[in-house]
Amino acid sequence: MSAATVASEPVSTEPVSTEPAIAEWQAIGVTVRLVVTRRGTLGPARELLSAHLDRLDRACSRFRPDSELMALADDGRDQPVSALLAELVDVALRAAAETGGAVDPTLGQSLHDLGYDRDLAALPADGPAVRVRVVDPSAWRRVRLDRPAGTLRLPRGVRLDLGATAKALAADQAARLIHDELGTGVLVSLGGDIAVAGSAPDGGWPVRVQDVGGPVDGPVDGPVDGPVGSPVDGPAIGPAQTVGLSAGGLATSGISARRWVRGGRALHHLLDPTIGLPARTPWRTVTVAAPSCARANTASTAAIVLGERGLAWLETTGLPARLVALDGAVTTVGGWPRD
């Protein structure tokens, strides 16, 4: 593939364990997986990645009251922002422009209103019915970022959510940082948003793409979709594929894992910006390979949100992609390798 050579998150795109040194832990609400080709660099690489994720969390977490993002005022005035948050917002706004607003960073209030106001694991099993409110799908166009001046202006009533791009951008940044500092080939996976840098193992980094998280060497068996709230750390569920990633990034978006219930109604986190509610889509997961993880995640998210138009839109990008329909049927475009 041109963008990245792959083998196949919503939920779960997990690097397969091979000979290089591997570390895995929990941070920023996801499973972090770090793999390096030079085994002696694993300790320093983990320190670099952990520090980078801490900076990310302090800059843009929606679930930390002390984060820089949560301190932003939505009163239409210019306010100072750090260089890191400015970069994160810049990438999010460019993603909105590239997708015609399908990947919208101004849906923070809608996600809060739908009950997604803390880490998914901390959400109650059910809650009150959601409140429907009018949303402005063009609000992202009125966000004003001045990176040279280090200022940001939010329209009144707008709260940011950078989830569609921030984690993927962090994977890109961390992979480059570790490679530049330590001279090792590296793979960084943040909840399945994967970026690589430096020399890859022969055949590329083996990555397994599957519908629900689980042991990367586990069996593919069971029903296509579990009930809302079912654990995502069991055996792989649904169609799976292993691909080799040699450069760039890989990301999967989907509606099967980040789900919760309000008023007895199952919800997911990929919202249709025109209505501020979970997108109605024929796709359970979309996986994309691209020159960067940030671009891959932008494309995979847009394809889900665009619904019936998602496949045609993806084809215009030329990026290798794998789409799994609600019934488990797999469609590939852009030179994605067949099973």
Secondary structure, 3 states (H helix, E strand, C coil): CCCCCCECCCCEEEECCCCCEEEEEEECCEEEEEEECCHHHHHHHHHHHHHHHHHHHHHHCCCCCCCCCCCCCCCCCEEECCHHHHHHHHHHHHHHHHCCCCCCCCCHHHHHHCCCCCCHHHCCCCCCCCCCCCCCCCHHHHCEEECCCCEEECCCCCCCCCCCCHHHHHHHHHHHHHHHHHCCCEEEEECCEEEEECCCCCCCEEEEEECCCCCCCCCECCCCCCCCCCCCCCCECCCCEEEEECCCEEEEEECCCCEEEECCEEEECCEECCCCEECCCCEEEEEEEECCHHHHHHHHHHHHHCHHHHHHHHHHHCCCEEEEECCCCEEEECCCCCC
